[in-house]
Amino acid sequence: MDFSVNLPASGATAEGTTAATHAEDVEHSAGGDDVTMGGEEITGDGNDDGMEIADAPEEAAEAVAIEPSFVDHLKSPIITIIVGPEERETTLTAHQLFLARSPYFQNIFNGSPTRTVTLLDEDLDAVGSFLQFLYTGEYFPRIIKGPTGEEYLEKEDAPLLTSSRGDVDEDGGHLLKHAKIYTLAEKLGMNELKLLAHAKIHRINSTAKGELAYARFVYANTPRDDTTIRAPIASFWAHRSHILRHEAEDEFRSMVLEFPQFAYDILSMVLDQKERITEKGKDKEDAPSGPGIERSKSGRKRPRMSTLA
């Protein structure tokens, strides 16, 4: 009976020595008539009558999916992207492997060998930021840490400087930039880009008019059940509308009339908050104020018994 054990060429390590010793023990055991393996006795006399143990084939190398390298991405076919309607369309290009990270583009490539994709209704700057994210994992302005460790967005006009709490987005343009990237990422199935845009939205200070311009875009371009950027807008105005609406009375009225759901969401949150406060006060009144004191549901002490006839 012939046993063969393949060992590494070098057995200088402790692991190699142990393997060699184990192989030697197996070889000696194989020389006898009986070999015990896993508690089961196998009889062999060296003739063809006994059980024949074939040489173990070498294990096939496991197929491991290898991620394409950056160079592989750059060697992939060039895709033409047409952004905007025909009268003001802009042509961009990008490598197919980068674009294929988006389920939206992947479905297009799987369906046909097209080399041109049209995005008629998308914002050019948002598409540009999407492409920048595909190639670099970020888009401008980046979130960076200031000298005190607090996170800021880079200044639009001075990338090496950070914005400060005093910087204000007067007309909502910066909020809209990231909101458009968020909605584009939603369409393209890019969750990481959605989270990044959301993080940048919450690092922008804006005016009442800017907040309303941002709210108008979000309510027009997100589903009703969006809880990432839509719900916080209603919460923001529910807590501050009594102050901020006076700074942009006309814009606030226009927003309410154009998007009744906006007014309903705000009113619902205000009423919910009022109800919670009322219930909290009621519980406080109903709670006993001392040992042996009972209170009625109205919160008053149990009435005394009259002593009059």
C-alpha positions in Angstrom: 0.0 0.0 0.0 1.5 3.3 -1.1 0.9 6.6 0.7 2.3 9.9 -0.6 2.3 13.1 1.3 3.2 16.4 -0.4 5.2 18.7 1.9 6.6 22.1 1.4 10.1 22.2 0.1 11.3 23.9 3.2 10.5 22.3 6.6 12.6 24.7 8.8 9.6 26.1 10.6 7.9 24.5 13.6 4.8 23.9 11.5 6.9 22.2 8.8 8.6 20.0 11.4 5.3 18.9 12.9 3.9 18.1 9.4 7.0 16.1 8.5 6.8 14.1 11.8 3.1 13.4 11.2 3.8 12.2 7.7 6.5 9.9 9.0 4.2 8.4 11.5 1.6 7.7 8.8 4.2 6.1 6.6 5.3 3.7 9.4 1.7 2.8 10.3 1.0 2.1 6.6 3.7 -0.6 6.5 1.7 -3.0 8.7 -1.2 -5.1 7.8 -3.8 -3.1 9.7 -4.2 0.6 9.6 -6.6 2.4 11.9 -8.3 5.5 10.6 -10.9 7.5 12.5 -11.7 4.5 14.7 -12.3 2.2 11.7 -10.0 -0.8 10.9 -8.9 -1.1 7.3 -7.2 -4.3 6.3 -4.6 -4.4 3.6 -2.0 -7.0 2.7 -0.3 -5.2 -0.2 -2.3 -7.3 -2.8 -5.1 -6.2 -5.1 -7.6 -8.3 -3.0 -7.7 -5.7 -0.2 -9.1 -2.3 -0.1 -7.2 -0.1 -2.5 -6.6 3.5 -1.4 -5.9 5.7 -4.3 -3.5 8.6 -4.1 -5.4 11.7 -3.0 -5.6 14.1 -5.9 -4.2 17.6 -5.3 -6.9 20.0 -4.2 -8.1 22.2 -6.9 -7.4 25.9 -6.3 -10.6 27.6 -5.2 -11.9 30.2 -7.6 -11.7 33.6 -5.9 -13.5 36.5 -7.4 -10.9 39.2 -7.9 -12.0 42.8 -7.7 -11.0 44.8 -10.8 -8.1 47.1 -10.1 -8.2 50.9 -10.7 -6.3 50.3 -13.9 -8.9 47.7 -15.0 -11.6 50.4 -14.5 -9.6 52.8 -16.6 -9.2 50.2 -19.4 -12.9 49.6 -19.6 -15.0 51.0 -22.5 -15.8 54.7 -22.5 -19.5 55.5 -22.1 -21.1 58.8 -23.3 -23.6 60.4 -21.0 -25.9 63.0 -22.3 -27.3 65.2 -19.6 -30.2 67.6 -20.0 -32.9 68.2 -22.7 -31.8 68.5 -26.3 -31.8 72.3 -26.4 -29.2 72.5 -23.6 -27.7 69.1 -23.4 -24.2 68.5 -22.2 -22.0 65.5 -23.1 -19.9 63.8 -20.5 -17.9 60.6 -20.6 -17.0 57.9 -18.0 -15.6 54.4 -17.9 -18.1 51.6 -17.9 -16.7 49.8 -14.8 -17.1 52.9 -12.7 -20.6 53.5 -13.9 -21.5 49.8 -13.4 -21.3 50.4 -9.6 -24.7 51.9 -10.0 -27.5 49.4 -10.3 -29.3 51.8 -12.6 -26.4 51.8 -15.1 -25.7 48.1 -14.5 -29.2 47.2 -15.7 -28.7 49.3 -18.8 -25.4 47.6 -19.6 -26.9 44.1 -19.0 -29.9 44.9 -21.3 -27.9 46.1 -24.3 -24.3 46.8 -25.4 -25.0 50.5 -25.6 -22.2 53.1 -25.3 -24.5 56.1 -24.8 -26.8 56.8 -21.8 -29.2 59.8 -21.7 -30.2 61.5 -18.5 -32.7 64.1 -19.7 -34.1 65.4 -16.4 -31.0 65.4 -14.2 -29.0 68.3 -13.0 -25.6 68.7 -14.6 -23.8 69.6 -11.4 -25.4 66.7 -9.6 -24.3 64.2 -12.3 -20.8 65.7 -12.2 -20.6 65.2 -8.4 -21.9 61.6 -9.0 -19.0 60.9 -11.4 -16.5 62.5 -9.0 -17.8 60.2 -6.3 -17.4 57.2 -8.5 -13.7 58.0 -9.2 -12.6 59.3 -5.8 -15.2 58.2 -3.2 -16.0 61.9 -2.4 -17.3 65.0 -4.1 -16.7 68.7 -3.5 -17.1 70.3 -1.1 -15.5 67.7 1.2 -16.3 67.2 4.9 -13.0 68.1 6.8 -12.1 68.7 10.4 -11.2 72.2 11.5 -8.5 73.1 14.1 -10.8 72.4 17.0 -11.8 69.0 15.6 -15.3 70.1 14.5 -16.3 69.0 11.1 -17.0 71.6 8.4 -17.5 71.8 4.6 -14.8 73.2 2.5 -15.5 76.7 1.2 -16.7 76.8 -2.3 -14.4 79.6 -3.3 -11.4 78.5 -1.2 -11.1 74.7 -1.0 -8.2 74.8 1.4 -10.2 76.7 3.9 -13.1 75.5 6.0 -16.5 77.1 6.5 -17.5 78.4 9.9 -20.7 78.7 11.9 -20.9 82.2 10.7 -21.2 81.2 7.0 -24.8 81.3 5.8 -26.4 79.9 2.7 -28.5 82.9 1.9 -30.7 81.6 -0.9 -30.5 77.8 -0.3 -28.2 77.2 -3.2 -25.9 75.0 -1.2 -28.7 73.0 0.4 -30.2 72.5 -3.1 -26.8 71.2 -4.5 -26.7 68.4 -2.0 -30.5 67.7 -2.2 -30.1 67.2 -6.0 -27.2 64.8 -5.5 -29.3 63.0 -2.9 -32.3 62.5 -5.3 -30.0 61.5 -8.1 -28.3 58.9 -5.9 -31.7 57.6 -5.0 -32.5 57.1 -8.6 -29.2 55.5 -9.4 -29.2 53.2 -6.4 -26.1 54.7 -4.8 -26.8 54.4 -1.0 -23.3 55.5 0.0 -23.7 58.7 -2.0 -27.1 59.4 -0.5 -25.7 59.1 3.0 -22.8 61.4 2.1 -25.1 64.1 0.6 -27.4 63.8 3.7 -24.4 64.3 6.0 -23.4 67.5 4.1 -26.9 68.9 4.2 -26.8 68.9 8.0 -23.6 70.9 8.0 -25.1 73.9 6.2 -26.6 77.0 7.9 -29.3 78.7 5.8 -31.9 81.5 6.0 -35.6 81.0 6.2 -35.9 81.7 2.5 -33.1 79.2 1.8 -34.7 76.6 3.9 -38.0 77.1 2.1 -36.3 76.8 -1.4 -34.7 73.5 -0.1 -38.1 72.3 1.3 -39.9 73.0 -2.0 -37.3 70.9 -4.0 -37.4 68.0 -1.5 -41.2 67.9 -1.4 -41.4 68.0 -5.2 -38.7 65.3 -5.7 -38.9 62.7 -2.9 -41.6 60.2 -2.0 -43.9 60.9 0.9 -42.4 58.1 3.1 -38.8 59.5 2.8 -37.5 59.8 6.4 -34.0 60.8 5.6 -34.3 64.4 4.3 -38.1 65.0 4.0 -39.2 64.2 7.6 -36.5 66.4 9.1 -37.8 69.4 7.1 -41.3 69.1 8.6 -39.7 68.7 12.1 -37.5 71.7 11.5 -40.5 73.9 10.6 -42.7 72.5 13.2 -40.3 73.7 15.9 -39.3 77.0 14.3 -42.2 78.1 12.0 -43.6 80.5 14.6 -40.3 82.5 14.3 -39.0 81.8 10.8 -42.2 82.3 8.9 -42.1 86.0 9.7 -38.7 86.2 7.9 -40.2 84.8 4.7 -44.0 85.3 5.0 -44.7 85.2 1.3 -42.5 82.2 0.6 -43.9 80.3 3.5 -47.5 81.0 2.3 -46.6 79.9 -1.2 -45.0 76.7 0.0 -48.0 75.8 2.1 -50.4 76.4 -0.8 -48.2 74.6 -3.3 -47.6 71.6 -1.1 -50.5 71.0 1.3 -48.6 67.9 2.5 -46.0 70.2 3.9 -48.6 72.1 6.0 -50.2 68.8 7.1 -46.8 67.3 8.2 -46.0 70.4 10.2 -49.5 70.6 11.8 -49.3 66.9 12.7 -46.0 67.3 14.5 -47.2 70.4 16.4 -50.4 68.6 17.5 -48.5 65.4 18.4 -46.1 67.5 20.5 -48.9 69.3 22.2 -50.7 66.0 22.9 -47.5 64.6 24.5 -47.1 67.7 26.7 -50.8 67.4 27.8 -50.5 63.7 28.6 -47.4 64.3 30.5 -49.1 67.1 32.6 -52.1 64.9 33.1 -49.9 62.0 34.4 -48.2 64.4 36.8 -51.6 65.6 38.1 -52.9 62.1 38.5 -49.8 60.8 40.3 -50.1 60.7 44.1 -48.3 63.6 45.8 -47.8 61.8 49.1 -48.5 58.6 51.1 -52.2 57.8 51.5 -53.4 60.5 49.2 -55.6 59.4 46.3 -56.6 61.5 43.4 -59.5 61.3 41.0 -59.1 61.2 37.2 -59.5 65.0 37.2 -56.4 65.4 39.2 -58.2 66.8 42.2 -58.1 65.2 45.7 -61.0 63.0 46.6 -63.8 65.3 47.9 -64.4 65.3 51.7 -67.6 63.9 53.1 -70.0 66.6 54.1 -70.8 66.8 57.9 -73.9 68.9 57.3 -77.3 67.3 57.9 
